[in-house]
Amino acid sequence: MTNTILVTGATGNVGGQVVKQLAAAGANVRAAVRSTSRAEGLTGVELVEFDFNKPETVQAAFEGADKVFLATPLVPNMVEIEATSVEVAKKAGVKHIVKLSVMGADSQPEMILAQMHREGEKKIEDSGISYTFFRPNSFHQNYITYTGNTIKSQNAFYLPLGDEKISFVDTRDIGAVAVAVLTQSGHEGKTYEITGSEALSNAQLAEILSNVLGRQINYVDIPEDSARNAMIEIGMPELQIDMVLGLYAAQKAGAYSSVSPVVEQITGKKPITFEQFVRDYAQVFTG
């Protein structure tokens, strides 16, 4: 494998897995990071400093890249920075883009996050560049990012998700699918909905956490207003809050419970279960 694969969001939940697994597969990886001095954990890859809001860094990162894994942050100008990235990719001669989108991008038009990701998808479709769209459900790892502290300190986690089931997926599985798509042919023009192997309610997730960690963990269903206030308190921008709450509302309404066979079909391995995720990251919830 001699082609250069650029991965944006290379230190993120998904991008980090894509970089790690591509490098392990022997691919020539260029990892786009905000600061190369803070990316010591990314080994065996080319590091390039990158900021979506600085066009000169985008141009430098895309130059000479054959394929791109495009992961963009949840920011108010997400559509704009994706459009710029696609324009730069076309000028740089990029042959294929794998875009990290969201489950429901084409079926939840009232959801801000879905709207914005679909706009990004359309820009890629209109560019003439070969593409594959990833539409994953929410991640197992979100329970570290957003609820890990309270699970550790209060033996509880607080979300406005009611009792509905959600087919959460592990970011390691998304990374494995990305490796296959970025190093093999046959995925051009495809859209992949990526989920875990089962849909579980948050009450069921709390039971799994309790069993694996050996102590009682409780799920507390909170009103949307309480979730919004908590996000405001930590300084999240209003549009980002609306994105997250829109996704929560759709999940609470039951729109994210379907299970897709994509992980096993493409990687040949069954998706990582939530129980295995908790076992693998138990120290995060107990440290």
C-alpha positions as CSV (number, residue, x, y, z in Angstrom):
1,M,0.0,0.0,0.0
2,T,1.8,3.2,-1.2
3,N,-1.2,5.6,-1.6
4,T,-1.4,8.3,1.1
5,I,-4.6,8.2,3.2
6,L,-5.4,11.5,5.0
7,V,-7.4,11.2,8.2
8,T,-8.9,14.3,9.7
9,G,-10.0,14.4,13.3
10,A,-7.1,12.0,13.9
11,T,-7.2,12.3,17.7
12,G,-11.0,11.9,18.0
13,N,-13.0,9.0,19.1
14,V,-13.4,7.6,15.5
15,G,-10.5,9.2,13.7
16,G,-8.0,7.9,16.3
17,Q,-9.2,4.4,15.7
18,V,-9.0,4.8,11.9
19,V,-5.4,6.0,12.2
20,K,-4.4,3.3,14.6
21,Q,-5.9,0.5,12.6
22,L,-4.8,1.8,9.2
23,A,-1.2,2.0,10.4
24,A,-1.4,-1.5,11.8
25,A,-2.6,-2.7,8.4
26,G,0.5,-1.1,6.8
27,A,-1.2,1.8,5.1
28,N,0.6,5.1,4.5
29,V,-1.3,7.4,6.8
30,R,-1.2,11.1,7.2
31,A,-2.9,12.1,10.4
32,A,-4.3,15.7,10.6
33,V,-4.0,17.1,14.1
34,R,-4.4,20.4,15.8
35,S,-0.9,20.2,17.2
36,T,1.8,17.7,16.4
37,S,3.4,18.2,19.8
38,R,0.2,16.9,21.4
39,A,-0.1,13.8,19.2
40,E,2.6,11.6,20.7
41,G,0.2,8.7,20.9
42,L,0.0,8.5,17.1
43,T,3.0,6.5,16.0
44,G,4.1,5.1,12.6
45,V,2.2,7.8,10.7
46,E,2.9,11.2,9.1
47,L,1.6,14.0,11.3
48,V,0.4,17.3,9.8
49,E,-0.9,20.3,11.7
50,F,-4.4,21.0,10.6
51,D,-7.2,23.5,11.4
52,F,-10.5,23.4,9.4
53,N,-10.7,27.2,9.9
54,K,-7.2,27.8,8.4
55,P,-7.4,27.1,4.6
56,E,-3.7,27.0,4.2
57,T,-3.4,24.0,6.6
58,V,-6.3,22.3,4.8
59,Q,-4.6,22.7,1.5
60,A,-1.2,21.5,2.8
61,A,-2.8,18.4,4.4
62,F,-4.8,17.4,1.3
63,E,-1.9,17.9,-1.1
64,G,-0.7,14.5,-2.4
65,A,-3.4,12.6,-0.6
66,D,-5.1,9.8,-2.6
67,K,-7.9,9.1,-0.2
68,V,-9.4,11.0,2.7
69,F,-11.3,10.0,5.8
70,L,-13.3,13.1,6.5
71,A,-14.4,13.6,10.1
72,T,-15.5,17.1,11.0
73,P,-16.3,18.5,14.5
74,L,-19.7,19.4,15.7
75,V,-19.4,23.2,15.2
76,P,-21.8,25.9,13.9
77,N,-19.9,26.2,10.6
78,M,-19.6,22.5,10.0
79,V,-21.3,22.7,6.6
80,E,-19.0,25.5,5.5
81,I,-15.8,23.7,6.5
82,E,-16.9,20.5,4.8
83,A,-17.6,22.4,1.6
84,T,-14.2,24.0,1.7
85,S,-12.6,20.6,2.4
86,V,-14.3,19.1,-0.6
87,E,-13.3,22.0,-2.9
88,V,-9.7,21.6,-1.7
89,A,-9.8,17.8,-2.2
90,K,-11.0,18.2,-5.7
91,K,-8.2,20.6,-6.6
92,A,-5.7,18.3,-4.9
93,G,-6.8,15.4,-7.0
94,V,-8.1,13.2,-4.1
95,K,-9.6,10.1,-5.6
96,H,-11.9,8.9,-2.8
97,I,-13.6,10.5,0.3
98,V,-15.0,8.5,3.2
99,K,-17.2,10.9,5.1
100,L,-18.2,10.3,8.7
101,S,-21.8,11.2,8.8
102,V,-24.6,10.2,11.1
103,M,-27.4,7.6,11.2
104,G,-30.6,9.3,10.0
105,A,-28.8,11.8,7.7
106,D,-31.4,11.2,5.0
107,S,-34.4,10.1,7.2
108,Q,-34.5,12.7,10.0
109,P,-34.8,16.0,8.1
110,E,-36.1,17.8,11.2
111,M,-32.9,17.0,13.1
112,I,-30.2,19.8,12.8
113,L,-27.3,17.3,13.0
114,A,-28.8,15.2,10.2
115,Q,-29.5,18.3,8.1
116,M,-25.9,19.5,8.4
117,H,-24.4,16.1,7.6
118,R,-26.7,15.6,4.6
119,E,-25.6,19.0,3.3
120,G,-22.0,17.7,3.6
121,E,-22.9,14.5,1.8
122,K,-24.5,16.4,-1.1
123,K,-21.3,18.6,-1.5
124,I,-19.3,15.4,-2.0
125,E,-21.9,13.8,-4.3
126,D,-21.8,17.0,-6.5
127,S,-18.0,17.2,-6.5
128,G,-17.6,14.1,-8.8
129,I,-15.1,12.6,-6.3
130,S,-15.7,8.9,-5.6
131,Y,-17.1,8.5,-2.1
132,T,-18.4,6.3,0.7
133,F,-20.7,7.6,3.4
134,F,-20.6,6.2,7.0
135,R,-23.8,6.8,9.0
136,P,-23.1,5.3,12.4
137,N,-25.3,5.3,15.4
138,S,-24.1,6.8,18.7
139,F,-20.9,5.4,20.2
140,H,-20.2,3.2,23.2
141,Q,-17.4,5.6,23.9
142,N,-19.9,8.4,24.5
143,Y,-20.4,6.8,27.9
144,I,-16.8,7.7,28.7
145,T,-16.9,11.2,27.1
146,Y,-20.2,12.4,28.5
147,T,-21.1,10.2,31.5
148,G,-17.9,8.6,32.6
149,N,-17.3,11.1,35.4
150,T,-20.7,10.7,37.1
151,I,-20.5,6.9,36.7
152,K,-17.2,7.0,38.5
153,S,-18.1,9.5,41.2
154,Q,-21.9,9.1,41.6
155,N,-22.6,5.5,40.4
156,A,-25.1,7.1,38.0
157,F,-25.5,8.7,34.6
158,Y,-28.0,11.2,33.5
159,L,-29.5,11.4,30.0
160,P,-32.9,12.5,28.4
161,L,-33.4,9.3,26.5
162,G,-36.4,7.6,28.2
163,D,-36.7,3.9,27.9
164,E,-36.2,3.5,24.1
165,K,-33.6,1.1,22.8
166,I,-30.6,2.3,20.7
167,S,-28.2,0.2,18.6
168,F,-25.0,1.8,19.9
169,V,-21.7,1.0,18.1
170,D,-18.1,0.8,19.2
171,T,-15.7,3.2,17.5
172,R,-13.3,0.4,17.1
173,D,-15.8,-1.3,14.8
174,I,-16.2,1.9,12.8
175,G,-12.4,2.0,12.5
176,A,-12.3,-1.6,11.2
177,V,-14.9,-0.8,8.6
178,A,-12.9,2.3,7.6
179,V,-9.8,0.2,7.1
180,A,-11.6,-2.2,4.7
181,V,-13.2,0.6,2.7
182,L,-10.0,2.7,2.4
183,T,-7.8,-0.2,1.4
184,Q,-10.1,-2.2,-0.8
185,S,-12.3,-1.6,-3.8
186,G,-16.0,-2.2,-4.2
187,H,-17.2,0.4,-1.8
188,E,-17.5,3.3,-4.2
189,G,-20.8,5.2,-4.1
190,K,-22.0,3.2,-1.1
191,T,-23.7,4.4,2.1
192,Y,-23.2,2.3,5.2
193,E,-25.4,2.5,8.3
194,I,-23.1,1.2,11.1
195,T,-24.6,-0.1,14.3
196,G,-23.9,-2.6,17.0
197,S,-25.4,-6.1,17.0
198,E,-28.2,-5.3,19.4
199,A,-30.4,-2.4,20.5
200,L,-30.4,-1.7,24.3
201,S,-32.2,0.8,26.6
202,N,-30.2,2.9,29.0
203,A,-31.7,0.9,31.8
204,Q,-30.2,-2.2,30.3
205,L,-26.8,-0.5,29.8
206,A,-26.9,0.5,33.5
207,E,-27.5,-3.2,34.4
208,I,-24.5,-4.2,32.3
209,L,-22.3,-1.6,33.9
210,S,-23.4,-2.8,37.3
211,N,-22.7,-6.4,36.5
212,V,-19.3,-5.8,35.0
213,L,-18.1,-3.2,37.5
214,G,-19.4,-5.0,40.5
215,R,-21.4,-2.1,41.9
216,Q,-24.8,-0.6,41.4
217,I,-24.9,1.9,38.5
218,N,-28.2,3.8,37.9
219,Y,-29.6,5.4,34.8
220,V,-31.5,8.6,35.6
221,D,-33.9,9.8,32.8
222,I,-33.8,13.6,33.0
223,P,-35.9,16.2,31.2
224,E,-34.5,17.8,28.1
225,D,-34.3,21.2,29.9
226,S,-32.1,19.8,32.5
227,A,-29.7,18.4,29.9
228,R,-29.7,21.7,28.1
229,N,-28.9,23.6,31.3
230,A,-26.0,21.2,32.0
231,M,-24.6,21.8,28.6
232,I,-24.9,25.5,29.0
233,E,-23.0,25.4,32.3
234,I,-20.0,23.7,30.6
235,G,-20.0,26.4,27.9
236,M,-21.3,24.4,24.9
237,P,-22.4,26.7,22.0
238,E,-26.1,27.0,21.5
239,L,-26.1,25.4,18.0
240,Q,-24.0,22.5,19.3
241,I,-26.5,22.0,22.1
242,D,-29.4,21.9,19.7
243,M,-27.5,19.3,17.6
244,V,-27.0,17.0,20.5
245,L,-30.5,17.5,21.9
246,G,-32.1,16.9,18.5
247,L,-30.3,13.6,18.3
248,Y,-31.4,12.7,21.8
249,A,-35.0,13.5,20.9
250,A,-34.9,11.3,17.8
251,Q,-33.3,8.4,19.8
252,K,-35.9,8.8,22.6
253,A,-38.6,8.6,19.9
254,G,-37.3,5.2,18.8
255,A,-35.7,6.2,15.5
256,Y,-32.3,4.7,16.3
257,S,-33.1,1.1,17.3
258,S,-32.6,-0.6,14.0
259,V,-29.6,-3.0,13.7
260,S,-27.4,-3.2,10.7
261,P,-25.2,-6.1,9.5
262,V,-22.6,-3.8,8.0
263,V,-19.8,-4.4,10.6
264,E,-19.8,-8.2,10.2
265,Q,-20.4,-8.1,6.5
266,I,-17.4,-5.9,5.8
267,T,-15.0,-7.0,8.5
268,G,-16.0,-10.6,8.9
269,K,-16.2,-10.1,12.7
270,K,-19.3,-9.5,14.9
271,P,-19.6,-6.0,16.4
272,I,-18.2,-5.4,19.9
273,T,-20.9,-5.6,22.5
274,F,-21.5,-3.0,25.2
275,E,-20.5,-5.6,27.8
276,Q,-17.2,-6.1,26.1
277,F,-16.7,-2.4,25.8
278,V,-17.3,-2.0,29.6
279,R,-14.8,-4.8,30.3
280,D,-12.2,-3.2,28.0
281,Y,-12.6,0.2,29.6
282,A,-13.5,-0.7,33.2
283,Q,-10.6,1.3,34.7
284,V,-12.1,4.5,33.2
285,F,-15.3,4.0,35.3
286,T,-13.5,3.0,38.4
287,G,-10.2,4.9,38.4
